[in-house]
Amino acid sequence: MSGVTLENAIKRYGETQVIHGVDLEIEDGEFCVFVGPSGCGKSTLLRMIAGLEDTTDGKITIGSRDVTKADPSERGVAMVFQTYALYPHMTVEQNMGFGLKMNGVPKDEIARKVGTASEILKLGPYLKRKPKALSGGQRQRVAIGRAIVRGPEVFLFDEPLSNLDAELRVDMRVEIARLHKEIGATMIYVTHDQVEAMTLADKIVVLRAGVIEQVGSPMQLYQNPDNKFVAGFIGSPSMNFLEGVVDGKSVRVPGFGDKRIETSVALPADGSKVTVGLRPQHLIVNEAEATLTVDLRERLGGVAYDYLTAPTGERLVVETRGDDPIASGAMVAVDFDAKDALFFDAASEARLR
C-alpha cells in the first residue's frame, strides 16, 4: 500500500482555473475524505489523482512514484464511481473478474481473487446472479469488489453512496468502514455529505472553490474550525451564526437582547462587527423574557430541533431532548454558556483566537 502526495496541484480548463495550487499529504493506509459544496473541485481533484484528468501543473506522487503524467492503468489505483457501471449481461463473478481477464490473468488466479473479494464483501451467495437481480447496495458492493480484485495501492471513491436510499447508505457506510479496517488500504473518498465524512474519515479535507480551507481529523474540524465556512459546513445541523459588536473585551449580541459575552480572544477595535458561532446543542431554552419565535419544531424521537427567529431576523436552530411541549408559533427565550461561543472576523471570516 502507498500514501498519496500532491504538491502545488493545479487544474485549468483553458483560461479557467478550478484547482488552485493544492498541497496535501495522505498517509499510507489512511482514510481521507474530500468534502465541500457542489462545484468546489473535490471530484476533479480525485480524477486528477486517478489520471482521468490531466494535471496542468504541480506534482502527484503515489508511494515513491511520480505519477503526474502516468496513464491511469500505471498508477496502481482503482476507482469506484457514483454509478455502479456493471455489465448487465454478466454475472457478479464475471463482472468482478472482467478487468483481470482483459489483462490476461490466468483463470485460476481470477477465481482466487474473486473468491477472496466476495468473502470480504459477503457476496458469495450472489456470484451467479446478474446485476438486475441485486439490490442497490449489493450492486455497489460488486463495484467495490471489482476494485478489490485488482489489488490497488489506493482506492478512490467518487460519491459511491449518493444513489442509495437513506437506510442503505447507513449500511454501506458500515461496510466501507469495515472494509478499510480489514484490508488497511489507503482510501480517498469524495462526498458532499459531511455526515459520511465525519463517520468514515481519519482525515477530512474541506474544499471551497478549488482551495483547501482546512485539513484535520473529524473532531479537530468540528471543535476547532479555522474559519466560518468550515464551522458551518462540519456538523449537522450546522452552526448558528449571529452578528456581534465588539465592546471592550466583550462582544454584544443584539439577537440575544444585547447579551454580552466576555472573552479572552483577540478582538478587533471597539464597534467592529464580528460573527458569533454557536452549535445547536449549546443553546438552552430558559425561563427568561421570551423574544424568539418558534417557526418549526422537528421531532426525531429522543431529540428535537427547534427553528427560531430572533427579533433581528436572524435564524437559530436549537437542539433539545426530552418531550418539551413547545409548539410552532410559541415565543421562547434561549441562553448559552460563553465558553461555547466561537468568534469570526466579519470581513475575512477567519477564526478569532
N, C-alpha and C positions, 0 to 999 in steps of 0.2 A: 504494500500500500504506500501511498505518497501524499504529501501535502501539496498545496497549490499556492503560488505567489504571483501577485500582479504588481507590476512596477510602472507607475505613470501610464496606465492603460487608457487609451483614447479611442473613441469611435466617432467617425464623421460619415455622414451621407451627403456627399457634395460639399456645400458650404455650411451645412447644418451639423453642429457637434452635439452628440447626445450623451456621450460618456466623457467626463472631464477629468482626466488625469487621476484615475483610481489607483491607490496603493493599498494593498491588502495581503495579509498572510494568513492562510488557513492551515492549521497544523495537521500532520498525519493522523488519521483516524477521527478527526473532529467532525461534528455535525454542525454545519454552518448554514444559516438561513438568511436569504436576502428578502427584505420586506420593504414596502413603500407603496404609495398610491399608484394607480394606473398611469403609465407613461413615465415612470421615474427612471427606467433603464435597467431594472433588475433582470428581465428576461434577455435583454440584449447582452448584458454582462455575462450571463450564463452561456449564451450561444457563442460568445467570444471565447470562453474557456473551452467549449466543445469543439470549436473550429468551424461552426456553422455560420459565423460572421467573421469577416476579416478584422484584424486589429489594425487600426490606422496608424497608431504609434504606441510606443511602450513595449513592455515585455511580459510574457506569461510563461511561468515555469511550473512544471508538474514533476515532483520529485527533484531530481538534479538536472532534468532535461528542459532546455529552452524549446517550447512548442509553439512559439508565436506564429510561425509561418508553416507549421506542420499540418498535414491533412488530418481530418477528424479521425480516420482509421489508425493513425500513427500516434495518437495522444494517450491511449490507454484509458479512455473514458467510455462510459455507457450512459445513455440519456433515456429518461422516462418522461414521456410527453403528457400533456393535458388530455389529448385524445389517445385512446389505447393503441390505435394503429395495428390491430391484429388482422391477419388474413382470414376472412370468413370461411373459406373452403378448407382450411387446415384445422387439425385438432390442436388442443392445448400443447401436447407433446411436440407436434410438428412446428407450431409457432415458436415455442421456446428454443428449439434446436435449429431453426432455419438459418440463422446467421452463421452458425458453426458449419452447417452443411455447405453453404455457399463458399466458405473458406477452405473447404476440402478436409475438414476434420474427420477422422475415422468414425464409423458408426458406433462402435463400442464406447468410444470416448464421449461422443454426443449423448448416448444413453446414460452414461455415468453422470455427466454434468447436469443433464436434465433431471435425473433422479435425485441428485443432491439438492438442486434448487427447489424441486417440487416438495421435498421433505421439509425444507426450511419454511416454505410458504404454505404448507399444508394443502397442496394441490393434487396429491396422489389420486384421490377418487375421481378427479375430473380430467385426467390426462387424455382420455379418448373422446372427450366432448369437443364440440365446436363452439366458437365464441357465442353464437346465438343462444346456446343452452346454458349460459353462465349469467350470473348477476353482475352488476356494475363493479362491485368490489372484487369479485373473482376475476373479472377481465383485467382490472388494474393489477392484481397480483400476478397474472400471467405476463403482463407487460414488464413488471419488476423482475419476474423470473427470467425473462428473455435477456434482461441486463445482467443478472447474476451469472448466467452460464458463460458469459464472455470473460468472466474473471477480471474485471477492470480494476485499475488503480483508484479511480474516482467515479462515484455515482453522481449523476446530475438529474435533478427532478424539477420539471417546469410545471408548477401548479397542478400536480398529479391528482388532487382530490376535488378539484373545482366542479367536476361533472357529477359528483356523487351527492346523494341526499344527506341530510344532517346526521342521521344515525350511522350511515356507512362511513362518513368522514371521520367520525369518532373511532369507529372500529379500525379503519385503515391507518389512522394516526398511531394507534396502539401497535398495529402490525409493523409499520415502518420503524418505530422506536425499538421494537423487539429485534427487527432485522439488523439495525445498526449495532445494537448491543451484541448480537450473536456473531456477526461477521467482522465487526470492527473496522469497516472501510471508511475512507474519507467520503463524506456526502455533502453536497451543496444543493440546497433546496430553495426554490423560489415560490413565494406566496404573497398575496395581498392580505391574507388573513392573519392578523397578529396573534390570535389565539393559537393557531397552528405553530407559529414561531415560538411563542412562549412555552408551549408544551413539548416541542421537539428539540429545540436548539441547544447546543453547547455554547454557540456564539451567534449573535444576531448582528447583521449589517443593515442599518437603516439608510435607505437611499431616498434622495429627492432631487429631481431634475438632473440626473446623471452624476450626482456628487454624493459621497458618503457623509451623512450627518453625524453618525456615531457608531462605534463598534463595541460590543461587550456582551457579557452573559445576560440572559433574560432579566434576572433580578437587578443587575447593575443598571440596565437601561430603565427599568421600572422605578427603582428607588433613587437613581442619581442621573437623571437626564441632563444632557449638556445644553439643550435649548427647548423652546416652546414646542417646536414641531415634534421632536422625539417624545416629549412629555405627553402630548396629545395623541400620538399615534400608538404608543405602547400602553396597554391597559384597556379593559372593557368593563363597563362603559368608560369612555375616555375622560381625561382630567377636565375639571371645571376651570374656566379662566375668567377672572373678574378684573376690572380696571381698578388700579390703586394709585394713590397720590402720595409721594414722599413728604413726610412731615417730621423733620428732625431725624431721629434714629428709629422712627416707626413709619408704618405705611397705613394710610387711611383708606378704607374700602367703602365707597358710597353705597354699593349694592347691599351692604350689611349694616345699614343705618350708621354709616361713618365709623364703624368699628375700627379701632387702632390695633395694629399688630406690631408689637415690639420685636425687633430682630437684630442679630449681630452681623448680618451680611453687609457687604459693601454697597450702599445705596448711592444713587446719583444725587444731584443737588435738590434742595428743598423745592417742592412744587412740581418736580419731574413726574411723569407718568410711568408706572411700572405695571406689569401684569402679575396677578396673584394666582397661583395654581393650587387647586385642592382636589384630592381624589374623592369620589363619591362616598367611600366608606369612612372618610374622615369628617364628614358633615353630620351633625347631630340635631335632630328636631327637638326643640326645648319649649319651655313654658313662657318664654319672654313675649314681648309685644309682636303680634303676627304681622309681617309685612310682605310675605311671599305668597304667591298664588299657586296652587297645585293644578297644573294643566292636565296631567295624566299620571295614573299610578299603574305600573306594570307589576302584577303579582306572579311570581315564579316559584310558588311553593314556600320554601323556608326563607326566601329573600324577596324583597320588592324594591323597585326603583321608582322614585317619585321625581317627576319632571316639573320643575318650578320656574316661575318668572319673578325676578326681583323688580322693585319699583323703578329701577333704572332701565328696565327692559332686558337685562342680561338673563341668560338661561342657566339653570343649575340642575344637576342630577344628584339625588341623594339616595344612598343605599340604606335600607332599613331591614331589620329582621324581626321576626315575630308576626303578629297579626294586628298591627295598629289600625284603627278604624278611620284612616284618612281617606277622604273621597275627593274626586276631581272637583275643582272649584273651591275647595276649602282654602282658608288662609292659615299659614303656619309661620313659625319662626325657626331659624336654623343658626347654629353656632358651630365653632370648631376650635381646636387647640392650636395656638400659634406655632408650635413646633412642627406641625404637619404642613404648613404653608411653604410653597416654593415661590421664588420671585424671578421674574424675567424682565430684561430690558424691553420697553415697549417698542422701540425702534428696531433694534437688531434681533430681538427675540432670544438673545443669548441668556443663559442662566446667570443670575447674580449670586455670588458666593461670598 
